[in-house]
C-alpha cells in the first residue's frame, strides 16, 4: 500500500485533497501542515520526511498572498522556492515522487491565447518568481516529478475570491471588481479529483489543470452574486490600475489544458458548473 504525504494539508486545497485522496482509496494519506513540519527548515524537513518514507509527496504548502509577497519577498522565496528545494532533497533520500502545485503567475499574460506547458515563463511579480524557482528545483533535483499549474483557485475552506465577494455583498451596496484580467476560475474540489487521477495514473512532467471556460474577475464576481440570489447588488467594473495593488497581475493568464485531455483523457468541467456546486456546499 502506498503512502501519500500532503504538505499544506490545512489549506484550502490541502483539506479537499486529503479528503479526496482518502475517499479514492489510494493508500495511506498523511496530512501535515505547519504544526507538523516547517519546510523552510532544511535539516528538519529532510529528517522528518525521511523517517516517514512516503511514496508520494504532494507539496501544496505555499505563501500565496500575492500582494504581501512584494513586501515579504524573502519569506515568499523561503517557502515557495527554498521550501520546495528542501522537500526535493527529502524525496531524494526516500526515493519518493514529488507533486508540486504551481501557478499561472509564472507567465506575463501577453500571449493573448491559452498558455501551454512548454511556453517560456516571464513572471511579473515576486509570487510568480518564487513559484517558478520552486519549479526549477523540482526539475533539476528530481527524476520522478509532477508539476501541476493552476489558477484562480477557490473553495469552501479558507479565504478566497468567492467567500470575499459573498462577505462584501453582506456589508456593501456596491462592489467594484477589475475587468481587465482574464483567467479560468478553478474549484479546489475539482482540482483535487484531477490530482488524484494524475497520481493514480503515475503521470509525470508538467500539466495545466483548471476548470474550462474563461472570464474576467468582474464576470466571475457577477456570476457568484447571481447564483447566490444576490444579483440585485450593484457591481461596477474597474481597471487594475484603479485598484492599485502592490503586485502586478498578468492581464491574460488562461492555461490550456489540452495535454490533460490528450494524455490522461480528462476534460475539466465548465467553471460555472463548479461554482454552482461550491456555492451549494457553502450553504450547507
NORVEN-V853802 format. One record per residue. PSI is psi in degrees with one decimal (NA if undefined). Layout:
psi
PSI
PSI
//
This chain:
psi
132.7
156.3
123.1
123.6
124.7
114.9
138.1
34.2
-15.3
-3.8
176.0
-50.9
-42.6
-40.1
-45.8
-40.7
-43.4
-44.1
-45.4
-44.3
-40.6
-39.3
-21.7
6.0
48.6
11.4
-162.0
128.2
122.6
109.9
119.9
140.7
-162.7
-28.2
-26.9
-31.6
142.8
103.1
-8.5
-15.1
109.2
-54.4
-49.4
-36.7
-48.5
-42.5
-48.4
-43.9
-37.3
-37.6
-36.7
-35.0
59.9
159.1
-33.2
135.4
119.8
116.0
94.5
8.4
127.8
154.4
101.0
-0.5
93.1
-45.3
-37.4
-27.0
-27.9
-36.5
-15.9
51.6
-40.2
-43.7
-39.7
-45.6
-33.0
-37.8
-55.3
-30.0
-64.4
-35.6
-42.1
-38.5
-44.3
-39.2
-40.9
-40.7
-37.7
-39.8
-37.1
-40.3
-41.3
11.7
41.4
154.0
142.4
134.8
119.9
127.8
119.6
-164.9
156.4
-18.2
4.3
-9.3
158.4
-7.0
17.7
-1.1
-30.9
0.0
162.2
137.7
136.0
165.0
-31.0
0.0
141.9
140.0
153.0
74.5
145.0
-11.3
169.9
-38.0
-50.4
-40.8
-42.4
-37.7
-37.8
-40.3
-38.8
-42.3
-42.5
-41.2
-40.5
-49.3
-44.6
-39.7
-24.6
154.0
-33.3
107.4
158.6
120.9
123.9
115.5
135.0
-176.0
161.5
50.6
135.2
164.2
-172.4
-11.7
134.7
-176.4
136.1
-178.0
-40.9
-50.4
-31.8
-45.3
-43.4
-39.0
-44.2
-36.3
-27.4
-18.7
-18.0
157.3
-22.4
138.6
143.3
119.9
139.2
142.8
7.6
23.5
128.7
134.9
-164.8
107.1
137.2
123.2
128.2
-30.1
-43.2
-43.4
-42.4
-42.8
-39.7
-39.0
-43.7
-40.7
-42.5
-40.8
-43.3
-39.3
3.7
40.3
146.6
161.1
-156.4
133.5
140.6
130.1
112.6
165.5
156.0
160.1
161.3
160.7
171.6
167.0
-35.9
-47.5
-37.3
-45.4
-43.1
-40.2
-40.5
-47.0
-43.5
-47.4
-17.5
4.1
22.6
26.7
-14.0
-13.3
135.9
132.7
125.1
132.8
137.4
167.3
160.4
-34.1
-38.6
-33.3
-29.1
54.1
147.3
-39.0
132.9
132.5
147.9
136.1
-30.9
106.0
31.5
135.1
123.8
129.0
23.0
-36.6
-39.4
-43.4
-43.5
-38.9
-30.8
-17.7
20.4
132.1
109.3
145.1
163.4
144.9
-31.6
-34.2
-43.4
-40.1
-41.3
-42.5
-40.8
-44.9
-35.3
-41.0
-31.0
-33.3
-39.3
NA
//
